[in-house]
Amino acid sequence: MAERVPAAERLLDLVIALTHTRHRMTKAEIRASVNGYSGATSDEAFDRMFERDKDQLRALGLPIVTLTDSTHEDDVGYRIDTAEYELPPVQFTPAEIGVLSLAAQVWQDSSFAADSRRGLTKLRAVSDAADPGRFAGLSLRVRGPDPAFGELLDAIEDRIAVRFTYRAASTGSTEARTVEPWRLFAKDRGWYLVAFDTDRQAQRLFRLSRIVGKVRRVGEPGQVQIPADTQQLVAEPSTTTAVLALAPERASALRARGEADTGAAGPAGRDVFRLETTDVDRLAEEIAGYTDAVVVLDPPELRAAVLRRLRAAAALGGER
């Protein structure tokens, strides 16, 4: 018995065959030479498989054309019209490449980071790319959901309790928490979980960025009872005021979110800005990315968090 070929592999082989055929391929030729069709148990089974694959490729935008022999009109064949399928060459000016470099930096902290880097690398291979260092501190950053987001969303859907390690905002200490997850919501550049803490027998609010490691399921699906109106249960996360000294014309994203404090005393030649945050750790990550362009004046825990990250980065650089 022939080994079953995955549908995706069969479709890819069909695309390759129909793209590289010199004229056309008949059904008999496709069945005999394209990987995945030889396992069809009958002519009818092959026809169903091929028609389904053909419809799927056309739905994906691949122009499969039907050709008949000029002598034998019942001799039908197929190929992919490469003239309709291929895109014309795309050329970018150095200025346009510079804009694309800036756009790639926007997605550097999100789930699109790998895709944006690969795309930009390909563009630079065939074009005169602008130096990405010229744009340091100019672009906004877009973060995707925290790693725990998907696991918690699935747990809410399955109505099952979870256990995770959580880092306290005030002390930085970690502790195992077992909760019944109710709802996820976004606020102030962060994601939060509304849940019932089974150890404390009370409703609690958890910032996803403070969850350490994996989220593990506890018990059986369907055991968690979610209140009908969780909107009323959402508490306002506490905010912290950060006082930052910014180098001139640097850290534009922080300037856009903050407010200048012209009366505050700061290091010479720097602008003092005040910025509200609900997540000191995440702000520390962002500030550390600006290196010496940003100095934290207050609060002490934010300054310590930034210095901790910078020292860790320096230690990694020293190991090379």
LUMNU-770649 format. One record per residue (C-alpha): residue number from 1; residue in one letter; y, x, z. Coordinates in Angstrom, 1 decimal. Each point is the difference from the previous one (the first is absolute). Example, Ala and Ser with C-alpha at 12.3 -4.5 7.8 and 13.67 -1.06 7.14 Angstrom:
BEGIN
@num->1, residuo->A, yy->-4.5, xx->12.3, zz->7.8
@num->2, residuo->S, yy->3.4, xx->1.4, zz->-0.7
This chain:
BEGIN
@num->1, residuo->M, yy->0.0, xx->0.0, zz->0.0
@num->2, residuo->A, yy->3.4, xx->1.4, zz->-1.0
@num->3, residuo->E, yy->2.4, xx->0.9, zz->2.8
@num->4, residuo->R, yy->2.8, xx->-2.5, zz->0.5
@num->5, residuo->V, yy->3.4, xx->1.4, zz->-1.1
@num->6, residuo->P, yy->3.1, xx->-1.2, zz->2.0
@num->7, residuo->A, yy->2.2, xx->-2.3, zz->-1.9
@num->8, residuo->A, yy->3.1, xx->2.3, zz->0.2
@num->9, residuo->E, yy->-2.0, xx->2.9, zz->-1.4
@num->10, residuo->R, yy->-1.3, xx->-2.2, zz->-2.9
@num->11, residuo->L, yy->3.5, xx->-1.2, zz->-0.8
@num->12, residuo->L, yy->1.3, xx->3.5, zz->-0.1
@num->13, residuo->D, yy->-2.7, xx->1.2, zz->-2.3
@num->14, residuo->L, yy->0.6, xx->-3.0, zz->-2.3
@num->15, residuo->V, yy->3.7, xx->0.9, zz->-0.1
@num->16, residuo->I, yy->-0.8, xx->3.6, zz->-0.9
@num->17, residuo->A, yy->-2.5, xx->-1.1, zz->-2.7
@num->18, residuo->L, yy->2.3, xx->-2.6, zz->-1.6
@num->19, residuo->T, yy->3.0, xx->2.4, zz->0.1
@num->20, residuo->H, yy->-1.8, xx->2.9, zz->-1.7
@num->21, residuo->T, yy->-2.1, xx->-1.8, zz->-2.6
@num->22, residuo->R, yy->1.0, xx->1.0, zz->-3.6
@num->23, residuo->H, yy->0.1, xx->-3.5, zz->-1.3
@num->24, residuo->R, yy->-1.8, xx->-2.6, zz->2.2
@num->25, residuo->M, yy->-3.1, xx->-0.6, zz->2.1
@num->26, residuo->T, yy->-2.4, xx->-2.9, zz->-0.4
@num->27, residuo->K, yy->-1.6, xx->-1.7, zz->2.9
@num->28, residuo->A, yy->-3.3, xx->1.8, zz->-0.8
@num->29, residuo->E, yy->1.8, xx->3.4, zz->0.1
@num->30, residuo->I, yy->1.7, xx->-0.9, zz->3.3
@num->31, residuo->R, yy->-3.2, xx->-1.1, zz->1.6
@num->32, residuo->A, yy->-1.8, xx->3.1, zz->-1.1
@num->33, residuo->S, yy->2.6, xx->2.6, zz->0.7
@num->34, residuo->V, yy->2.4, xx->-1.2, zz->2.8
@num->35, residuo->N, yy->-1.2, xx->0.8, zz->3.5
@num->36, residuo->G, yy->-0.8, xx->-3.2, zz->1.9
@num->37, residuo->Y, yy->-1.2, xx->-2.4, zz->-2.7
@num->38, residuo->S, yy->-3.5, xx->1.4, zz->-0.6
@num->39, residuo->G, yy->-1.1, xx->-1.8, zz->3.2
@num->40, residuo->A, yy->0.6, xx->-3.5, zz->-1.4
@num->41, residuo->T, yy->-3.3, xx->-1.8, zz->0.1
@num->42, residuo->S, yy->0.7, xx->-2.1, zz->-3.1
@num->43, residuo->D, yy->2.4, xx->-0.5, zz->-2.9
@num->44, residuo->E, yy->1.5, xx->-3.0, zz->1.8
@num->45, residuo->A, yy->0.6, xx->2.1, zz->3.2
@num->46, residuo->F, yy->1.6, xx->2.8, zz->-2.0
@num->47, residuo->D, yy->2.3, xx->-2.5, zz->-1.8
@num->48, residuo->R, yy->1.1, xx->-1.5, zz->3.3
@num->49, residuo->M, yy->0.7, xx->3.4, zz->1.5
@num->50, residuo->F, yy->1.9, xx->1.3, zz->-3.1
@num->51, residuo->E, yy->2.1, xx->-3.1, zz->-0.4
@num->52, residuo->R, yy->0.9, xx->0.1, zz->3.7
@num->53, residuo->D, yy->1.0, xx->3.7, zz->-0.2
@num->54, residuo->K, yy->2.0, xx->-0.6, zz->-3.2
@num->55, residuo->D, yy->2.0, xx->-2.8, zz->1.6
@num->56, residuo->Q, yy->0.6, xx->2.1, zz->3.0
@num->57, residuo->L, yy->1.3, xx->2.9, zz->-2.0
@num->58, residuo->R, yy->2.3, xx->-2.3, zz->-2.0
@num->59, residuo->A, yy->1.3, xx->-1.4, zz->3.2
@num->60, residuo->L, yy->0.9, xx->3.5, zz->1.1
@num->61, residuo->G, yy->2.1, xx->0.4, zz->-3.2
@num->62, residuo->L, yy->-2.4, xx->2.0, zz->-2.2
@num->63, residuo->P, yy->0.2, xx->-1.2, zz->-3.6
@num->64, residuo->I, yy->-3.6, xx->-0.5, zz->-1.1
@num->65, residuo->V, yy->-0.1, xx->-1.0, zz->-3.7
@num->66, residuo->T, yy->-2.8, xx->-1.6, zz->-1.9
@num->67, residuo->L, yy->-0.9, xx->1.4, zz->-3.4
@num->68, residuo->T, yy->-2.4, xx->-1.2, zz->-2.7
@num->69, residuo->D, yy->-1.7, xx->1.9, zz->-2.8
@num->70, residuo->S, yy->1.6, xx->-0.6, zz->-3.4
@num->71, residuo->T, yy->-3.5, xx->-0.5, zz->-1.5
@num->72, residuo->H, yy->-1.9, xx->-1.7, zz->2.9
@num->73, residuo->E, yy->2.5, xx->-2.3, zz->1.8
@num->74, residuo->D, yy->-2.6, xx->-0.8, zz->2.7
@num->75, residuo->D, yy->-0.1, xx->3.7, zz->0.9
@num->76, residuo->V, yy->2.6, xx->-0.1, zz->2.9
@num->77, residuo->G, yy->1.3, xx->3.1, zz->1.7
@num->78, residuo->Y, yy->2.6, xx->0.9, zz->2.7
@num->79, residuo->R, yy->2.5, xx->2.7, zz->0.8
@num->80, residuo->I, yy->3.1, xx->0.5, zz->2.1
@num->81, residuo->D, yy->3.2, xx->0.2, zz->-2.0
@num->82, residuo->T, yy->1.4, xx->3.2, zz->1.3
@num->83, residuo->A, yy->3.3, xx->-0.5, zz->-1.8
@num->84, residuo->E, yy->0.6, xx->-3.1, zz->2.1
@num->85, residuo->Y, yy->-1.4, xx->1.5, zz->3.2
@num->86, residuo->E, yy->1.8, xx->3.4, zz->0.1
@num->87, residuo->L, yy->3.6, xx->0.2, zz->1.3
@num->88, residuo->P, yy->2.6, xx->2.0, zz->-1.9
@num->89, residuo->P, yy->1.0, xx->3.4, zz->1.5
@num->90, residuo->V, yy->2.5, xx->-0.3, zz->2.8
@num->91, residuo->Q, yy->2.7, xx->2.7, zz->0.4
@num->92, residuo->F, yy->2.1, xx->0.4, zz->3.1
@num->93, residuo->T, yy->3.3, xx->2.0, zz->0.3
@num->94, residuo->P, yy->0.4, xx->2.4, zz->3.0
@num->95, residuo->A, yy->2.3, xx->-2.5, zz->1.6
@num->96, residuo->E, yy->-2.7, xx->-2.8, zz->-0.3
@num->97, residuo->I, yy->-2.6, xx->2.3, zz->1.5
@num->98, residuo->G, yy->2.4, xx->0.7, zz->2.9
@num->99, residuo->V, yy->0.2, xx->-3.8, zz->0.7
@num->100, residuo->L, yy->-3.8, xx->-0.3, zz->-0.2
@num->101, residuo->S, yy->-0.3, xx->2.9, zz->2.5
@num->102, residuo->L, yy->2.3, xx->-1.8, zz->2.3
@num->103, residuo->A, yy->-2.0, xx->-3.2, zz->-0.4
@num->104, residuo->A, yy->-3.2, xx->1.9, zz->0.9
@num->105, residuo->Q, yy->1.6, xx->1.1, zz->3.2
@num->106, residuo->V, yy->0.7, xx->-3.6, zz->1.0
@num->107, residuo->W, yy->-3.8, xx->-0.7, zz->0.1
@num->108, residuo->Q, yy->-1.0, xx->3.3, zz->1.7
@num->109, residuo->D, yy->-0.9, xx->-1.7, zz->3.3
@num->110, residuo->S, yy->-1.8, xx->-3.1, zz->-1.5
@num->111, residuo->S, yy->-3.4, xx->-0.8, zz->-1.4
@num->112, residuo->F, yy->1.5, xx->0.8, zz->-3.5
@num->113, residuo->A, yy->0.7, xx->3.6, zz->0.9
@num->114, residuo->A, yy->-3.0, xx->1.5, zz->-1.8
@num->115, residuo->D, yy->0.6, xx->-2.1, zz->-3.1
@num->116, residuo->S, yy->3.7, xx->0.9, zz->-0.2
@num->117, residuo->R, yy->-0.8, xx->3.8, zz->0.5
@num->118, residuo->R, yy->-2.6, xx->-0.1, zz->-2.8
@num->119, residuo->G, yy->2.3, xx->-1.8, zz->-2.4
@num->120, residuo->L, yy->2.9, xx->2.4, zz->0.7
@num->121, residuo->T, yy->-2.3, xx->3.0, zz->-0.4
@num->122, residuo->K, yy->-1.1, xx->-1.2, zz->-3.5
@num->123, residuo->L, yy->3.7, xx->-0.6, zz->-1.0
@num->124, residuo->R, yy->1.0, xx->3.4, zz->1.1
@num->125, residuo->A, yy->-2.8, xx->1.6, zz->-2.0
@num->126, residuo->V, yy->1.5, xx->-1.3, zz->-3.2
@num->127, residuo->S, yy->3.7, xx->-0.2, zz->0.8
@num->128, residuo->D, yy->2.9, xx->2.0, zz->1.6
@num->129, residuo->A, yy->-0.1, xx->-1.3, zz->3.5
@num->130, residuo->A, yy->2.9, xx->0.2, zz->2.4
@num->131, residuo->D, yy->-0.5, xx->1.9, zz->3.2
@num->132, residuo->P, yy->-1.2, xx->-2.6, zz->2.6
@num->133, residuo->G, yy->1.6, xx->2.1, zz->2.8
@num->134, residuo->R, yy->3.4, xx->-1.1, zz->-1.3
@num->135, residuo->F, yy->-0.6, xx->-3.5, zz->1.3
@num->136, residuo->A, yy->-1.1, xx->0.9, zz->3.5
@num->137, residuo->G, yy->1.5, xx->-2.5, zz->2.5
@num->138, residuo->L, yy->1.3, xx->-2.3, zz->-2.7
@num->139, residuo->S, yy->-2.9, xx->-2.4, zz->-0.5
@num->140, residuo->L, yy->-1.1, xx->-2.8, zz->2.1
@num->141, residuo->R, yy->-3.7, xx->0.0, zz->1.1
@num->142, residuo->V, yy->-2.3, xx->-3.0, zz->-0.3
@num->143, residuo->R, yy->-3.0, xx->-0.1, zz->2.3
@num->144, residuo->G, yy->-3.1, xx->-2.0, zz->-0.6
@num->145, residuo->P, yy->-1.8, xx->-1.8, zz->2.8
@num->146, residuo->D, yy->-1.4, xx->2.1, zz->2.9
@num->147, residuo->P, yy->-3.6, xx->1.1, zz->-0.3
@num->148, residuo->A, yy->-1.1, xx->-2.7, zz->2.6
@num->149, residuo->F, yy->1.6, xx->-2.8, zz->-2.1
@num->150, residuo->G, yy->-3.0, xx->-0.9, zz->-2.2
@num->151, residuo->E, yy->-2.5, xx->0.1, zz->2.9
@num->152, residuo->L, yy->2.2, xx->-2.2, zz->2.2
@num->153, residuo->L, yy->0.6, xx->-2.5, zz->-2.9
@num->154, residuo->D, yy->-3.7, xx->-0.3, zz->-0.6
@num->155, residuo->A, yy->-0.6, xx->-0.5, zz->3.7
@num->156, residuo->I, yy->2.6, xx->-2.8, zz->0.2
@num->157, residuo->E, yy->-1.7, xx->-1.7, zz->-3.0
@num->158, residuo->D, yy->-3.4, xx->0.3, zz->1.6
@num->159, residuo->R, yy->1.3, xx->-1.0, zz->3.4
@num->160, residuo->I, yy->-1.6, xx->3.0, zz->1.8
@num->161, residuo->A, yy->1.2, xx->2.1, zz->2.9
@num->162, residuo->V, yy->0.8, xx->3.7, zz->-0.6
@num->163, residuo->R, yy->0.3, xx->3.2, zz->2.1
@num->164, residuo->F, yy->2.3, xx->2.9, zz->-0.7
@num->165, residuo->T, yy->1.8, xx->2.9, zz->1.7
@num->166, residuo->Y, yy->3.7, xx->-0.7, zz->0.4
@num->167, residuo->R, yy->2.8, xx->2.5, zz->0.8
@num->168, residuo->A, yy->2.7, xx->-1.3, zz->2.4
@num->169, residuo->A, yy->3.6, xx->0.2, zz->-1.2
@num->170, residuo->S, yy->1.4, xx->1.0, zz->3.3
@num->171, residuo->T, yy->-2.4, xx->2.7, zz->1.2
@num->172, residuo->G, yy->-1.9, xx->1.0, zz->-3.1
@num->173, residuo->S, yy->-3.3, xx->-0.4, zz->1.9
@num->174, residuo->T, yy->-2.9, xx->-1.6, zz->-1.8
@num->175, residuo->E, yy->-2.3, xx->-2.8, zz->1.3
@num->176, residuo->A, yy->-2.9, xx->-2.1, zz->-1.5
@num->177, residuo->R, yy->1.1, xx->-3.6, zz->-0.5
@num->178, residuo->T, yy->-2.3, xx->-3.0, zz->-0.8
@num->179, residuo->V, yy->1.9, xx->-2.9, zz->-1.6
@num->180, residuo->E, yy->-0.5, xx->-3.3, zz->-1.9
@num->181, residuo->P, yy->2.2, xx->0.5, zz->-3.0
@num->182, residuo->W, yy->2.2, xx->-3.0, zz->-1.0
@num->183, residuo->R, yy->2.7, xx->1.0, zz->-2.4
@num->184, residuo->L, yy->1.6, xx->2.9, zz->-1.9
@num->185, residuo->F, yy->3.7, xx->0.1, zz->-0.8
@num->186, residuo->A, yy->2.5, xx->2.5, zz->-1.3
@num->187, residuo->K, yy->3.3, xx->0.8, zz->1.7
@num->188, residuo->D, yy->2.5, xx->2.8, zz->-0.1
@num->189, residuo->R, yy->-2.0, xx->2.3, zz->-2.4
@num->190, residuo->G, yy->-3.2, xx->-0.5, zz->2.0
@num->191, residuo->W, yy->-3.1, xx->-2.2, zz->0.4
@num->192, residuo->Y, yy->-0.9, xx->-1.8, zz->3.2
@num->193, residuo->L, yy->-3.2, xx->-1.7, zz->1.3
@num->194, residuo->V, yy->0.3, xx->-3.1, zz->2.3
@num->195, residuo->A, yy->-3.2, xx->-0.1, zz->2.0
@num->196, residuo->F, yy->-1.6, xx->-1.1, zz->3.3
@num->197, residuo->D, yy->-0.9, xx->3.0, zz->2.1
@num->198, residuo->T, yy->-3.3, xx->-0.9, zz->1.6
@num->199, residuo->D, yy->0.2, xx->2.7, zz->2.7
@num->200, residuo->R, yy->3.5, xx->-1.2, zz->1.2
@num->201, residuo->Q, yy->-0.7, xx->-3.7, zz->-0.8
@num->202, residuo->A, yy->3.5, xx->-0.3, zz->-1.6
@num->203, residuo->Q, yy->1.6, xx->0.0, zz->-3.4
@num->204, residuo->R, yy->1.2, xx->3.4, zz->-1.3
@num->205, residuo->L, yy->2.0, xx->1.4, zz->-2.9
@num->206, residuo->F, yy->-1.4, xx->3.3, zz->-1.6
@num->207, residuo->R, yy->1.7, xx->2.2, zz->-2.5
@num->208, residuo->L, yy->-2.5, xx->1.0, zz->-2.6
@num->209, residuo->S, yy->1.4, xx->3.6, zz->-0.4
@num->210, residuo->R, yy->-1.0, xx->0.6, zz->3.7
@num->211, residuo->I, yy->-3.7, xx->-0.8, zz->-0.6
@num->212, residuo->V, yy->-2.0, xx->3.2, zz->0.1
@num->213, residuo->G, yy->-3.2, xx->0.3, zz->-2.0
@num->214, residuo->K, yy->-2.2, xx->-2.8, zz->-1.2
@num->215, residuo->V, yy->0.0, xx->-3.7, zz->0.9
@num->216, residuo->R, yy->-3.4, xx->-1.1, zz->1.1
@num->217, residuo->R, yy->-1.4, xx->-3.5, zz->0.1
@num->218, residuo->V, yy->-1.2, xx->-1.5, zz->3.2
@num->219, residuo->G, yy->-2.3, xx->-3.1, zz->0.3
@num->220, residuo->E, yy->-0.8, xx->-2.4, zz->-2.8
@num->221, residuo->P, yy->2.2, xx->-1.6, zz->-2.7
@num->222, residuo->G, yy->1.4, xx->-3.5, zz->0.8
@num->223, residuo->Q, yy->0.4, xx->0.6, zz->3.7
@num->224, residuo->V, yy->3.8, xx->0.5, zz->0.1
@num->225, residuo->Q, yy->2.1, xx->-3.2, zz->0.2
@num->226, residuo->I, yy->3.4, xx->0.6, zz->-1.6
@num->227, residuo->P, yy->2.9, xx->-2.2, zz->1.3
@num->228, residuo->A, yy->1.3, xx->-2.6, zz->-2.5
@num->229, residuo->D, yy->3.6, xx->1.4, zz->0.1
@num->230, residuo->T, yy->0.1, xx->3.7, zz->0.5
@num->231, residuo->Q, yy->3.6, xx->0.2, zz->-1.2
@num->232, residuo->Q, yy->1.2, xx->-1.0, zz->3.4
@num->233, residuo->L, yy->-2.1, xx->2.8, zz->1.6
@num->234, residuo->V, yy->1.8, xx->2.8, zz->-1.9
@num->235, residuo->A, yy->2.1, xx->2.0, zz->2.4
@num->236, residuo->E, yy->2.9, xx->2.1, zz->-1.0
@num->237, residuo->P, yy->-1.0, xx->3.7, zz->0.0
@num->238, residuo->S, yy->2.2, xx->2.2, zz->2.2
@num->239, residuo->T, yy->2.5, xx->2.2, zz->-1.8
@num->240, residuo->T, yy->1.2, xx->3.5, zz->0.7
@num->241, residuo->T, yy->3.4, xx->1.5, zz->-1.0
@num->242, residuo->A, yy->-0.3, xx->3.4, zz->-1.7
@num->243, residuo->V, yy->3.0, xx->2.3, zz->-0.1
@num->244, residuo->L, yy->-0.2, xx->2.4, zz->-2.9
@num->245, residuo->A, yy->2.1, xx->2.9, zz->-1.3
@num->246, residuo->L, yy->-0.3, xx->0.1, zz->-3.8
@num->247, residuo->A, yy->0.9, xx->2.9, zz->-2.3
@num->248, residuo->P, yy->2.7, xx->-0.9, zz->-2.6
@num->249, residuo->E, yy->-1.3, xx->-2.0, zz->-3.0
@num->250, residuo->R, yy->-3.6, xx->0.2, zz->1.3
@num->251, residuo->A, yy->-2.4, xx->-2.6, zz->1.4
@num->252, residuo->S, yy->1.4, xx->-2.9, zz->-2.1
@num->253, residuo->A, yy->-2.7, xx->-2.4, zz->1.1
@num->254, residuo->L, yy->0.9, xx->0.4, zz->3.6
@num->255, residuo->R, yy->3.7, xx->-0.3, zz->-0.7
@num->256, residuo->A, yy->-0.7, xx->-3.3, zz->-1.9
@num->257, residuo->R, yy->-1.8, xx->-1.5, zz->3.0
@num->258, residuo->G, yy->2.2, xx->1.3, zz->2.8
@num->259, residuo->E, yy->3.6, xx->-0.2, zz->1.0
@num->260, residuo->A, yy->2.4, xx->2.9, zz->0.2
@num->261, residuo->D, yy->1.3, xx->0.9, zz->3.5
@num->262, residuo->T, yy->3.3, xx->1.8, zz->-0.7
@num->263, residuo->G, yy->0.9, xx->0.3, zz->3.7
@num->264, residuo->A, yy->-3.2, xx->1.7, zz->1.1
@num->265, residuo->A, yy->-0.1, xx->3.7, zz->0.5
@num->266, residuo->G, yy->-2.6, xx->1.8, zz->-2.0
@num->267, residuo->P, yy->-0.8, xx->3.4, zz->-1.5
@num->268, residuo->A, yy->2.8, xx->1.4, zz->-2.1
@num->269, residuo->G, yy->0.0, xx->-1.0, zz->-3.6
@num->270, residuo->R, yy->-2.4, xx->-2.9, zz->0.5
@num->271, residuo->D, yy->0.4, xx->-3.8, zz->-0.1
@num->272, residuo->V, yy->-1.3, xx->-2.0, zz->3.0
@num->273, residuo->F, yy->-1.8, xx->-3.2, zz->-0.8
@num->274, residuo->R, yy->-1.6, xx->-2.7, zz->2.2
@num->275, residuo->L, yy->-3.2, xx->-1.6, zz->-1.2
@num->276, residuo->E, yy->-2.1, xx->-2.8, zz->1.5
@num->277, residuo->T, yy->-3.8, xx->0.3, zz->-0.1
@num->278, residuo->T, yy->-3.0, xx->-1.8, zz->1.4
@num->279, residuo->D, yy->-2.4, xx->2.9, zz->-0.6
@num->280, residuo->V, yy->1.0, xx->3.4, zz->1.3
@num->281, residuo->D, yy->-3.1, xx->1.7, zz->-1.4
@num->282, residuo->R, yy->0.6, xx->-1.2, zz->-3.6
@num->283, residuo->L, yy->3.7, xx->0.9, zz->0.1
@num->284, residuo->A, yy->-1.1, xx->3.5, zz->1.3
@num->285, residuo->E, yy->-2.2, xx->0.4, zz->-3.0
@num->286, residuo->E, yy->2.8, xx->-0.9, zz->-2.3
@num->287, residuo->I, yy->2.5, xx->2.3, zz->1.7
@num->288, residuo->A, yy->-2.4, xx->2.9, zz->0.0
@num->289, residuo->G, yy->-0.1, xx->-0.3, zz->-3.8
@num->290, residuo->Y, yy->3.7, xx->0.9, zz->-0.2
@num->291, residuo->T, yy->-0.6, xx->3.3, zz->2.0
@num->292, residuo->D, yy->3.4, xx->1.5, zz->1.0
@num->293, residuo->A, yy->2.0, xx->-2.7, zz->-1.7
@num->294, residuo->V, yy->-0.4, xx->-2.3, zz->3.1
@num->295, residuo->V, yy->0.5, xx->0.9, zz->3.6
@num->296, residuo->V, yy->-1.0, xx->-2.6, zz->2.7
@num->297, residuo->L, yy->2.6, xx->-0.3, zz->2.7
@num->298, residuo->D, yy->-1.6, xx->-2.9, zz->1.8
@num->299, residuo->P, yy->-2.4, xx->-1.3, zz->1.4
@num->300, residuo->P, yy->-2.0, xx->2.9, zz->1.4
@num->301, residuo->E, yy->-3.4, xx->-1.5, zz->-1.0
@num->302, residuo->L, yy->1.0, xx->-0.2, zz->-3.6
@num->303, residuo->R, yy->1.2, xx->3.6, zz->0.0
@num->304, residuo->A, yy->-3.2, xx->1.1, zz->1.6
@num->305, residuo->A, yy->-2.1, xx->-1.9, zz->-2.6
@num->306, residuo->V, yy->1.9, xx->1.6, zz->-2.9
@num->307, residuo->L, yy->-0.3, xx->3.5, zz->1.5
@num->308, residuo->R, yy->-3.7, xx->-0.5, zz->0.5
@num->309, residuo->R, yy->-0.5, xx->-0.9, zz->-3.6
@num->310, residuo->L, yy->2.1, xx->2.9, zz->-1.2
@num->311, residuo->R, yy->-1.9, xx->2.5, zz->2.2
@num->312, residuo->A, yy->-3.3, xx->-1.3, zz->-1.3
@num->313, residuo->A, yy->1.2, xx->0.4, zz->-3.6
@num->314, residuo->A, yy->1.2, xx->3.5, zz->0.7
@num->315, residuo->A, yy->-3.3, xx->0.9, zz->1.6
@num->316, residuo->L, yy->-1.9, xx->-1.3, zz->-3.1
@num->317, residuo->G, yy->2.3, xx->2.2, zz->-2.2
@num->318, residuo->G, yy->-0.7, xx->3.0, zz->2.1
@num->319, residuo->E, yy->-3.8, xx->-0.4, zz->-0.4
@num->320, residuo->R, yy->0.2, xx->0.5, zz->-3.8
